[in-house]
Amino acid sequence: MAPGGVPLPRPRPTIGFDGPTVARTLCEFLGEHLQRPPTVGNILSIIVAGALAALGGTAIAVALRPIRAARRAEQLARIQRDFHRQREQLEAKFIDRAAATGKPRGLMWTKVAFDDDVIYVRDRRNRSLKALVAIEVSFEAVEGGGMEEVEAVSNVRAATAEFSYDGTRWCTAGRVYFNLAPSAAVKYLSADLELVAEEHAAART
């Protein structure tokens, strides 16, 4: 009450139109009407309220879609930057681990040339992210390995190197797809891999 006994006007309540407020209001409305004896009016009110709730939920989902897409794009860009920061070490680890597998049999890895372009894919089963890079591999025959007399040993072989992101960092198990470029590997393994992004070196410079 103001000085002099004049009552002050009561503040008018504010009405929020955010998603949680709308949903809470509709739930209270439905709860109130469900407790009443069923009448045509009550049933129509419930139907209308349910339709409004569905429309409200759809509208919120549509409104949030661009935000979620932007967050996913930002996260992918950060993961891609991490890959390039670690790339030199990752390539060295790949060579060590691929050579340690003993494949191809009777051959020793001597040189690996990595392409600058990268294709990012996602594993359809566990949703993990992978990076595929084209490589050219040179070999020498291992003494006593039965490949010394094979002329094709000296041929440079095209292949694809695979790197994996475990959710916190990039790593490699030395997995390689011989005779397949990255784009061809994605098509060949389309049941297991889905394309996420193609990154070309020319676009980064």
Secondary structure in CASP SS format (residue, H / E / C, confidence):
PFRMAT SS
TARGET T0000
AUTHOR 0000-0000-0000
METHOD secondary structure of the structure
MODEL  1
M C 1.00
A C 1.00
P C 1.00
G C 1.00
G C 1.00
V C 1.00
P C 1.00
L C 1.00
P C 1.00
R C 1.00
P C 1.00
R C 1.00
P C 1.00
T C 1.00
I C 1.00
G C 1.00
F C 1.00
D C 1.00
G H 1.00
P H 1.00
T H 1.00
V H 1.00
A H 1.00
R H 1.00
T H 1.00
L H 1.00
C H 1.00
E H 1.00
F H 1.00
L H 1.00
G H 1.00
E H 1.00
H H 1.00
L H 1.00
Q C 1.00
R C 1.00
P C 1.00
P C 1.00
T C 1.00
V H 1.00
G H 1.00
N H 1.00
I H 1.00
L H 1.00
S H 1.00
I H 1.00
I H 1.00
V H 1.00
A H 1.00
G H 1.00
A H 1.00
L H 1.00
A H 1.00
A H 1.00
L H 1.00
G H 1.00
G H 1.00
T H 1.00
A H 1.00
I H 1.00
A H 1.00
V H 1.00
A H 1.00
L H 1.00
R H 1.00
P H 1.00
I H 1.00
R H 1.00
A H 1.00
A H 1.00
R H 1.00
R H 1.00
A H 1.00
E H 1.00
Q H 1.00
L H 1.00
A H 1.00
R H 1.00
I H 1.00
Q H 1.00
R H 1.00
D H 1.00
F H 1.00
H H 1.00
R H 1.00
Q H 1.00
R H 1.00
E H 1.00
Q H 1.00
L H 1.00
E H 1.00
A H 1.00
K H 1.00
F H 1.00
I H 1.00
D H 1.00
R H 1.00
A H 1.00
A H 1.00
A H 1.00
T C 1.00
G C 1.00
K C 1.00
P C 1.00
R C 1.00
G C 1.00
L E 1.00
M E 1.00
W E 1.00
T E 1.00
K E 1.00
V E 1.00
A E 1.00
F E 1.00
D C 1.00
D C 1.00
D C 1.00
V E 1.00
I E 1.00
Y E 1.00
V E 1.00
R E 1.00
D E 1.00
R C 1.00
R C 1.00
N C 1.00
R C 1.00
S C 1.00
L E 1.00
K E 1.00
A E 1.00
L E 1.00
V E 1.00
A E 1.00
I E 1.00
E E 1.00
V E 1.00
S E 1.00
F E 1.00
E E 1.00
A E 1.00
V C 1.00
E C 1.00
G C 1.00
G C 1.00
G C 1.00
M C 1.00
E C 1.00
E C 1.00
V C 1.00
E H 1.00
A H 1.00
V H 1.00
S H 1.00
N C 1.00
V C 1.00
R E 1.00
A E 1.00
A E 1.00
T E 1.00
A E 1.00
E E 1.00
F E 1.00
S E 1.00
Y E 1.00
D C 1.00
G C 1.00
T C 1.00
R C 1.00
W E 1.00
C E 1.00
T C 1.00
A C 1.00
G C 1.00
R C 1.00
V E 1.00
Y E 1.00
F E 1.00
N C 1.00
L C 1.00
A C 1.00
P H 1.00
S H 1.00
A H 1.00
A H 1.00
V H 1.00
K H 1.00
Y H 1.00
L C 1.00
S C 1.00
A C 1.00
D C 1.00
L E 1.00
E E 1.00
L E 1.00
V E 1.00
A E 1.00
E E 1.00
E E 1.00
H C 1.00
A H 1.00
A H 1.00
A H 1.00
R H 1.00
T C 1.00
END
